[in-house]
Structures are given as C-alpha cells and as structure tokens.
Amino acid sequence: MAAPEVHHLFHAPIADHSFSADRNTVAVARDTSVEIYKRVANSFKLKDELKGHDKTVTSVDIAPNSGHRNALVWEPTAQGYKPTLVLLRINRAATFARWSPNETKFAVGSGDRLIAICYFEQENDWWVSKHLKKPIRSTVTTVAWHPNSVLLAAGSTDAHARVFSAFIKGVDSKPEPTAWGERLPFNTVCGEFMNNSAGWIHSVAFSPSGNALAYAAHDSSITVVYPSAPEQPPRAVITVNTHLLPFMSLIWNGEDEIIAAGYDCEAFRFRGGEDGWQLTGAVEAKGRPDQDADQREESALQMFRQMDLRGKVKDDTQLKTVHQNTITHLRPYETSGGYLTKFSSSGVDGRIVIWTL
C-alpha cells in the first residue's frame, strides 16, 4: 500500500470534513466556523472561513451544520460564500448533517429526538424542513442516505439504528421497490435494529447497492443487516464484537468490505457477506518488521541506558499510528469499479489523511 498523504492543518480537533467533487477543496468543521482549504501543489492552504454560527460546528457536508438550532446553506458567488438560513424548528442542538446523493435535500440529526429533512421550496424561494420523529427516543448521532435519496438510516443514543422513508412529495420521484420497502410515505419506519449491549450508535452506512446496512456502536462492535422483504425479518443480522476501542465512523468498500475507525486512532478492515463477517486487520502497517538484529540490539541497549540514567525509558507520547488522536470521520475519496481506491480520515489531532488501498 502506498504511503498515506498527511495534511496537518492545525493543532485543534476536526469535527468533520468534506471534499469537493474535484478533490481540490476541502471544508473542515473547526470550533464555531467552517474553514475552506484549497490544494496548492502537495498541500492544502486556507482559502476562506465561513462564519455564521455562534456555537460549535458539529458536521459539514458541502454546507455546514452547527451546535445551535439552525443550519446554513452556503453558496459560492463571485464575492465569496453567501449564507442562507434554514430554520430547522428544533429546540436542541443539531448534531449531524448529510446531503442526499441527488443533492435535492439534506438531513439534520438533533438532540431534540428528531431528524429534520430540509429541501428548497421553489414557490416561496426558501429552505423548509419536515420532521422524522417516531419512534426516536433520544439524541440522533448519525445519519446516512440510501443511494435512491429517499431512504435514510439513522443511529441514536437509544441504542437503535433505524431506516426511515424521507420521501418528499414534489421533490422526489417515486423510488423503485427495494428490500426495505415498496410504498414509502414520509416517516415510514422500514427497519429498526437494537445494539446487543444497548450502546450508543456512532455511525451508520448503506452498502453501495443499498441492500445492506452497517452500523457501529459504543460496545466496539460492527453490525451488518441484510433485509429480506418489506415488513419481514431480515435475512441476516451479523454482529462482529472486537476488543478494540469504539468506532466513530465506518464506510463500505464494495459490498464485501467495511473500513471503520475511531478511538484507536487507526482504521481497521472487516470482510465478509451474509454468511459472516470478521475483522481482518488494520489499514496501516505500524513498526518496522524488517528491522535487523543489530538495530534491535542497539535499541534494547539504549533502553537500558535510559532506565539507568533517568529511571525510565523516555517521555514518549508519540503513537505508532499516523493519527495521534481519535479519528472522527471517514469519507470515500476515490473509487474505481465499485470499490474504493482511496479514502480520507479526519481526527481530533487536526490532521486530514488520504489513504490509498
């Protein structure tokens, strides 16, 4: 695997990141603003700063979403980025935002036990929102769209991953029937799945075909659901329990691999199908297995010298991983033939890393 492309943007946490279609621009959520970086040669340089929020920005996806109770849609103009306010009609913080694949609407999870589905109303020249409410019983932590831009998966702190219909009349055309459902009026619950340990759901994602759903929970597990037919039990629900720290984000690589990352500061690969899934290892190679005997002997000798002189080996807070703190989000970066060739990660260490598979 080629060496990862590491961009240390600043010494502060990155809550979320999103690349433009040409991959030459990246938006990052930092504190109460969204920073826009432009690629210059082999690095990213700060180009613009979008300020319009008075609370921490928690999510960014083309347009930012923040920790107060409204969202902003930013449109590029000759004079810079122009903000348009979207009234979410919520009484708690907005936590997570994602545009639908066809970019006609976006979903915003919140601490108000609901999801706001926002879309542009042509007659009034205004962004409006409808609410997905039942049966959510706690803060929505993550959302992900189905490839058809109608179905929406959501995870929350009530330990449930759910699949909803976010069909908006006049905005969406009637979707093709899927294993998740055929008749899909707004707020139809197409699937509801609980984590075995009642842990918070940190991330959800549909497979590229939309015929499987994966979610990561706070008990360090990954669960994959294969639906069978509308209003029928799923064909398979497979949970992989690990001894790692919890995963904060996951993405699919084709239909048979999932990449997940979180508090362990590195990404891990899972492979499988309806017959079962398993953890296959880390994405990055750590250490130097080709180190020869003389180098190992010198290293051991140096260790004992440090112990003799200082009573300890050394003050080493450097991790062996590329990221030096929790990975907050993974994003597809480049695909070929239905599989990822590159993906990106952002972390609490202020780094954005582009990985080659």
Disulfide bonds with the S-S distance in Angstrom:
none
